Amino acid sequence: MNVKQAREGLSEKVEDINMKLKQTENQMNEHFEMAKAKKKAGDERGALAALRKKKLLEKRLATLEGQSIMMES
């Protein structure tokens, strides 16, 4: 493995992480909107479940951001 191949591999991993970051952010937004809609419809348990899922996605987002920073530096 030479330096060029290593850089390309690292670049691909950074792109994958960035793609996962965007997907996770979109999922967080979807779950937040779902929670608002369920709360408005009177489904408080469903709203809380959606917020719990959003919270898990926030933790995943933090992990991915840390990975991205480590890869880029």
C-alpha positions in Angstrom: 0.0 0.0 0.0 1.4 3.3 -1.0 0.7 6.8 0.2 -1.7 7.5 -2.6 -3.8 4.5 -1.9 -3.9 5.3 1.8 -5.1 8.9 1.1 -7.8 7.6 -1.3 -9.0 5.1 1.4 -9.0 7.8 4.0 -10.9 10.1 1.7 -13.5 7.4 1.0 -14.0 6.9 4.8 -14.4 10.6 5.4 -17.0 10.7 2.6 -18.9 7.8 4.1 -18.9 9.4 7.6 -20.1 12.7 6.1 -22.9 10.8 4.3 -23.9 9.1 7.6 -23.8 12.5 9.3 -26.3 13.9 6.8 -28.5 10.8 7.1 -28.5 11.0 10.8 -29.4 14.7 10.8 -32.3 14.0 8.5 -33.5 11.1 10.7 -33.3 13.4 13.8 -35.4 16.0 12.0 -38.0 13.4 10.9 -38.3 12.0 14.4 -38.7 15.5 15.9 -41.5 16.3 13.4 -43.1 13.0 14.1 -43.0 13.7 17.8 -44.7 17.1 17.2 -47.4 15.5 15.0 -48.1 12.7 17.5 -48.3 15.2 20.4 -50.7 17.3 18.4 -52.8 14.2 17.7 -52.9 13.3 21.4 -50.5 10.4 21.2 -48.2 11.4 24.0 -46.5 7.9 24.3 -45.8 7.9 20.6 -44.4 11.4 20.9 -42.1 10.4 23.8 -40.9 7.4 21.8 -40.0 9.5 18.8 -38.1 11.9 21.1 -36.2 9.0 22.7 -35.2 7.9 19.2 -34.1 11.4 18.4 -32.0 11.4 21.5 -30.3 8.2 20.4 -29.6 9.7 17.0 -28.1 12.8 18.7 -25.6 10.5 20.4 -24.8 8.7 17.2 -24.3 12.1 15.5 -21.8 13.1 18.2 -19.9 9.9 17.7 -19.8 10.4 13.9 -18.6 14.0 14.3 -15.8 12.8 16.5 -14.8 10.2 13.9 -14.9 12.8 11.2 -12.6 15.1 13.1 -10.2 12.3 13.8 -10.1 11.3 10.2 -9.6 14.8 8.9 -6.8 15.7 11.3 
